[in-house]
Each structure stands twice: as C-alpha cells, then as structure tokens.
Amino acid sequence: MAAYAALVSLLNNIQQMMNHPTLSTSFDNIQIQSLEKKAALLLDFTETYNYVGGGSEEAEDLESLIASAAHTAEDMIESHIVNQILPLSAHDREAALSFPLYLKKKRAIEEKNAPAVGNGCWINFMQLIKNQLERKKRQLKKKTHQANLRCLEYLRQIIEDMDAIIQKANELKDKQRFTEEHSTPPLTLSLTQTREETAMVGCGDELIQLLDQLTGHRSNRHIISIVGMGGMGKTTLAKNIYSNQLIIEHFDIRPWATVSQQDNAKQILQQLLSGQEKSSDQDVDKLGEQLHKTLFGRRYLIILDDIWSVESWDEVNRFFPDNRNGSRILLTTRLSDVANNCGSSCFPKNLLDENESWELFCKKAFQNEDCPTELEEVGRKIVKLCKGLALSIVVIGGSLLKSPRTVGYWKSVAKDIESSPNSKAKEESLDVLLSSYNHLPPHLKPCFLHIGVLKHINYANLNILRIIQLWVAEGFLKSNGGRVLEEIAEDYLKALVDRNLILVSRRSKNGKMKSCDIHDLLRDLCLKVAEQQGFFHVITQGPVLGTERRLTYVGRETATPLLARSIMDFVIDEQECYKHRLLRIGHALRDTAVEESLNEHVNLRYLALLGSGYRVVLLPSSVSLAWNLQALIFDKYSSEVVAPIEIWKMRQLRHIKCRRIYLPHPDGQDELLILEHFQSLGKAVNLRLSEDVCNIIPNIKKLHLEYDGRLEGFDDSLKKCLCNLDRLHKLESLKLRGDSGWWVYEMNEMLTFPSLLNKLSLKYFEFEWDDDLRMIGSLPILEVLEVASNWNCSTWSPVDGQFQRLKFLRLYSCDLRCWNADSCHFPVLEKLVLNFLLYLEEIPWGIGDIPTLKLIHVELCSNSAAISTIKIKDEQLECQGNDDLQIQIRVHNYKLESFMAMVETEGLTLNNVQFHQYD
C-alpha cells in the first residue's frame, strides 16, 4: 500500500509539474520521462502483485524500498521547484536529508536479503554525500544553483537505481506465479459434520425473518445474503440457522462451505461434497457434476460462508440446480456489491444494541452464572467500549471468563481497552478484521487508512467533501482518463461503503453521502497498519524521528519533522509548522499566520485554517507563488477574506471555502488563465460574474454567491452580470443570497440557469411566484430547491410537467397564501419543509398522495397550515394505510393555545405526528 500511494503521488506530481509553463523548463525532459516510465512500471507491479494475506518478508522489503525511492524522487523534484520559486534559505535541508535516508534503507535491505549489486559504488556515493553534508554544516548559505544541481544529481541516481528495483519486482512476480501454478492450497475443513452450538443474542428477530424467507412458499431457487462488516456475527447467525430444527426438518440436504479469500472453486466444491467419496485428483467440472447429481431433485440449503468475490460465486453457481421445490442458498459476505451481483436478496446484519451487547457479554464472561452486582457497572462500561461489535464482545468476554473477578482488575481492563490500541483483546479482534484490509485492492488501501486516521483526529462524523479534498491533495488518487479526481474519490468512498468498512451517517438533501463514520475497532486497525507501514504517524509521546511524512499530534506540542508533508492537528505550534518548506497539507491551523504560511510554503496543496475571532484577512499577492495550491479553506467561524487579483493565476486551484470572500474582477490582465480544475467557490460576496470570470472557471460545479447592497462598490452592473450564469455549463449546485433592497421583478427576463443544475437555493430575492418558479421548474434534473422571499405574492399554481426530478422542497419566510398543487406537480418529492409561512392557508391535499413522500416538516407556520398536515396524515392512514409518511410540527409557545384549540375544534389528535413547541 505504501508503495502504491507513493508512486501515484509521484506520477501525479510529475504530470502537474510538466503541465506548468515555467517550472517544466527547469528539468531535463529526458530524465523526467525516464523517471515517469519507470515509476509507471513499478506502479503496475504494485497493482497486480498479490499482497492478499500480508505477503512475504521479501515482498514487504521490496515495497518499502519502492516507497522510499518514490518519496525521495518526489522530494528532489519539489525541492528543486521550491528553489526556483523562493530564494534558498537556511532551512533548505530536505534534499540533504531525504536522499541519505533512502540510501540507508536500501543498504539495510540489501545487506539482509542478498549481496548488493555495485556495493562499492554505493559506499563511495554515501561517502560523497557525507562529505557534502559536512561541507554544508560549515557553510551558512549555499547558492541556489548549487542546491538545484544537488537535487538533480540525487534524482538522476534514483532513476538509475529504479532499474534494479524493477528487476527485483519482476523476479518476485515470477516467483509468485510459479508458486501459484505448482502448489495446492490447504483444504479448509468442512463445518457440516461438526456444527457446534454458538451463543447468539440480539438475532431473534433476524433469525425469525430469515427462517421465514428460507422456508417460505416460494418454489424457485432463492438466494439470500447476510451482509455486514467483519465481526458483526454473520457466521454465528448462519450457524444457528443451519442447526435450527425447522431447517433440519424442512431441507433434505444442507451442504456448507467456508469460502474466505481463497477464491478456489475446487476447494468450495470439495467442502460441499464433504462426507461423500470423491477422488482428490478430480477437476472442477467432475466435482461440480457430482455435486449437481447429489442436489438434483432434492430440496437443499447451501450455505457459502464469508464469500469475497463474484468470481467465486460464478464458478460454483452453475452446479446448483433449480429444482422448483423451494431450494435455498444462503451467503454471508462483507461486500454489498458481491451480494448484489450474485442476484440475492440482501439481509443487513446490524450492530448489537446496548441490551443485546450486555446479554452476549454475560454469556461469554460468566457462562451460566449471573453477573456479580459489584461488577455490573464496570462490565457495562467495557461492553459500551465495544460499540455493538459482536466480535469484540466475544473476545473480551472470553478473556475475562478465567480472569480475576475483582472490580480493580476489571477497571484496569476497561482502562486498557479505552486507552491502548495494543491491548490483548483488541489485538485478537484486529487480527480477524485484518483480512478485510488485506483483501482491499491497492487503490482503496490508502483511502481506508486515511479515513481511520481522520476519525482518530476528529471524533465527530467525517465530512465527505473534506475527505475527498484531502485525498486529492494527498496525491494518492490515480487519474482515470478524462474523469475529475473528485468523481474518482466518490467511487472509492462508495466502494468502502459497499465493503461495509465505513458507514454513511448522514445524507444530503438529494440523497448523496454527506458524512460518514467508521467503527472504533476498524479505526484502531487503520492506526495500527498506518503506523506499521509508515503511512501516517499519530504522535502522542516519545521523540519525533524527523522522517515522518504524514502526522498528527495528540495532546502535545512539539517540533515538526523536516520531511512532514501533511500535518493534521489543532494544537501544534504554527511557527514550527511554518518552517517547513515542502509542506503540502496544513489542516486545522490558526488563521493568524496565514500570510506567513503562504509566503513560506509555496508547495502547499491544501490549507485549512481555524478562525481566531472576527478579523479581516488580506491574502498576500504572493499567494500565486503556491504553484500547486488546490484548496483554500477558512472555517465558518473564521474571518472575512480579501483576495488579491493574483488569485486568478493559480492554475491548480480547485476549491475555495470561506465565511465570506471578496474576489476582485480580473481586469487589466493581458491574457486570462483558465482554471480548468476549479470546482467550488463559496461564499463570494458581490462577485462581478462577467464573461471573463465565467471563462476563467468554466468547469465549476458548486457556487455560492451573496450580493449585499450595503457594501461599498455595489452597483447595478453586479446584478446584470448574473445573466452569465448559463455560461457555467457544468454548474450543479447554486446558492444565491440577496437583499430586498436591490432585486427587481425582471429576474426571469435576465436570469437563466444552467441545464445541469441539481441544487438551487434562492434567499431573500423578490420575484414572481408563477413566472419565475415556472422557469425554475423546467430545469430537467433539479432535485433540491430552497426558496426564501419577502415578495408579497399570494398564489402559486405549478404547471404540469415541471419539477419532474425534485426530491426536496423548502419554502422559507415567504408571503405565500394559496398554494394550488397536486401529486402530479411533484411526482418524486421525498421531503417538504416549510418554515415561517405565516399566511399559508393550507398545504394542498394532493401532496399527501405523492408515493415517494417521506416527510412533511412544518415549523412556525400558520395554524391552519399545521392543521392541514395532520389531516393529510390521518387521510393517508385511513384511506391508503400509509404509515411511512412522517409529519413534524413545531409551534411557538405564544401560538400554542390557539393551535391546540383548533386541533380540538377539528376533532383531531397529535397521536400520529411528531409535535414540538418553541419557548
């Protein structure tokens, strides 16, 4: 994994550097092309070599050497670039440090594994480097061109050395191919003959549901998959189904195979034929034919436990006949996409709740005895730390079974679990979960580890957009044709969700992932593997080695390692951080030193700053020297930002997010630079959206604009420029905020929206309801619409055929009185949110008949509007039997008495709605 991430980052860096008009000329093109070609060959090796199961020591050494070589080559390139942009400073030590570290690692591996090729050359070269370092200590400053020559010389040496690394990689690959062709994997023992009773709690309802599906009246062959992350109890549930008396009596035969990660059809078939006479030299077809004959005409239940790939399923599925007699196949898998591609009905296995966790713990820790009263409090604390994961509860409960039953000892166990990622119980659980990591394809491994580290830094749910931006900036996303990296990152996130390694904790208004979470045990696995592979370091205590590339500090302040590229922290001393010239990622730093950061760190890719109270931040004109800056983020409580005109020269810029940012118009520039990667901007205040600006950011997807007539420099030309919005053909999300002092009635005449617009928010604009919303309703893929307007317009009558894709509608602080609509006007609406509609008479009755509608939320609206929602709910229950529609009503205290009186007068109750009152 470390080698893959390092090589992809190096190749991305080469591509960005070569596309730069000036920096690319400072390198030898032939040298760079050679490096790119050799890095691509090594990347192909890391993508195709089978690391599943951990790999040999030889493979791990080679991967470490590849990663070190790629890192060093990248250091040389970026050191050279920085020296082109900034004068050489006294802190220019990265190149002098990185290359000897690489040589040291290489020599250690060579001495351990085999005689080194050209050892004398390396010894002489090491002596040369040592002499150079000694001379450097005696000098106060070196000339810039000397540093450049050194970087290029180191780079040349790395490129030459890659030939030997490629040769070792090819030899290792050939060795693996030979081993796979000439070895017979050990046969996994079948569990069909020794099905022990397994403790199962919290699965009563799940067991009943599955038994019903397995023994139901459906005659054709049916496939069911139990899906969930490792350690949730999928196999335990399957075992209890297998041994259930109803299942034993219902099915004629019940073969079982544990698939795991072998992907070996012959082994699977041999397990399914366990107990039958068969020849050891039979091939897959002969075994499959024998199994088919065994199953034919009989009602069978086949259980395939822990299946990892669709290929495994496809190889054996052809031997399972459909006898039209109610035969069933039950799969357990960690991968949702495997379940879906097998054509099965998915049955998600959930985490245990608090009571179920306690019951399982007691069965393991006390067996048939009751929990002593004095241990219950600390015992429940231990259970709570397991976060509902059955595996952790079983392992920890089992370890306590033969341990001292004293409060003091159990408290020490709880403290150990809570504070130490290396406790014995955790280690046993992590060993089981490690297979989920080992089975990941190379491109998902760094992403998974990174999420675990982010979770450790910030215990709240993880923001999806922030994760994606960090992945892109880190450089370990491999480009794929014409697709933007953010889209590739979304696919990777979905893949991790499908593998049940991360959970979607919150979705946006249109159903897309907004935040995610990861189980604490998986987080600990990420931290352990990341530390072992040198991918990320969490510094809590002890010395800093100085060679860590990605790190965070927890609960301490300390000096920053010279080679650190990513710093994720809230308490680090910024002055230490700002001394490092090759820093790429600065996350959660203070905004008080933003100018110093941008002046010193021209290699930054991602800069996220925390606010330090209200202040106006003036970005320096030198911001454009940050040649590879991709994301500039000030948190929502941070300062207002004033940007210089040079910001339009930042060719790698992708995202700007600020509480408020003032961007100058790019006047007076001889040639406009197209920011082809720029994707999101918010919140820009009084931006003059001229043709020039639209031409500079043609690929923007997310735009948040605010127009404030109270500010100096505001004029009508700003308003007229909004007619250029339709030039932004790739715009998907648009937020416009104005004030009633300047918006005019002619909005529909001067404003048209891009056809790809998916989300639209209009706040505090004055417009005509029928005319302007008719124009908005014609947008073909609009899914989210939020409207807030002070304009006094009493009636809205939507037109048939519009809002065909709208899922979320929010009307806020509008003077709407009469709303004439039916279910056909919003055919796929899922959520309707109404806030401060003080004059709305009622919600249209037909809204309740929308088949996809899940929620109507009415907050601080007129009493009559709130009453109409209760009637809609009652009608849906009585006439349609629809109990899925949720109604939420919030009423202010000063209206509570009159509202309750109307409820009583209408003969209604609040039994079927969620009711809240404001103080």
Buried (B, 14 or more C-beta within 10 A) or exposed (E): BBBBBBBBBBBBBBEBBBEBEEBBEBBEEEEBEBBBEBBBBBBEBBBEBEBBEEBBEBBBBBBBBBBBBBBBBBBBBBBBBBBBBBEBBEEBBBBBBBBBBBBEBBBEBBEEEEEBEEEEEBEEBBEEBEEBEEEBEEEEEBEBEBBBEBBBBBBBBBBEBBEBBBEBBEEBBEEBEEEEEEEEEEBBEBBBEEEEEBBBBBBEEBBEEBBEBBBEEEEEBBBBBBBBBBBBBBBBBBBBBBBBEEBEEBBEBBBBBBBBBBBBBBBBBBBBBBEEEBEEEBEBEBBBEBBEEBBEEEBBBBBBBBBBBBEBBEBBBEBBBEBEBBBBBBBBBBBBBBBBBBEBEBBEBBBBEEEBBBBBBBBBBBEEEEBEEEBEEBBBBBBBBBBBBBBBBBBBBBBBEEEEBEBEBBBEBBEBBEEEBEBBBBBBBBEBBBBBBBBBEBBBBBBBBBBBBBBBBBEEBBBBBBBBBBBBBBBBBBEEEEEBBBEBBBEBBBBBBBBBBBBBBEEBBBEEBBBBBBBBBBBBBBBBBBBEBBBBBBBEEEEBEBBBBBBBBEEEEBEBBBBBBBBBBBEBBBEBBBBBBBBBBBBBBBBBBBBEBBBBBBBBBBBBBBBEEEEEBEBBBBBBBBBBBBBBBBBEEBBBBBBBBBBBBBBBBBBBBBBBBBBBBBEEEEEEBEBEBBBBBBBBBBBBBBEBBBBBBBBBBBBBBBBBBEEEEBEEEBBBBBEBBBBBEEBBBBBBBBBEEBBEEEBBEEBBBBEBBBBBBBBBBBBBBEEBBBBBBBBEEBBBBBBBBEBEBEEBEBEEEBBBBBBBBBBBBBBBBBBEBBBBBBBBBBBBBBBBBBBBBBBBBBBBBBEEBEBBBBBBBBBBBBBBBBBBBBBBEEEEEBEEBBBBBBBEEEBEEEBBEBBEEEEBEEEBBEBEEEE
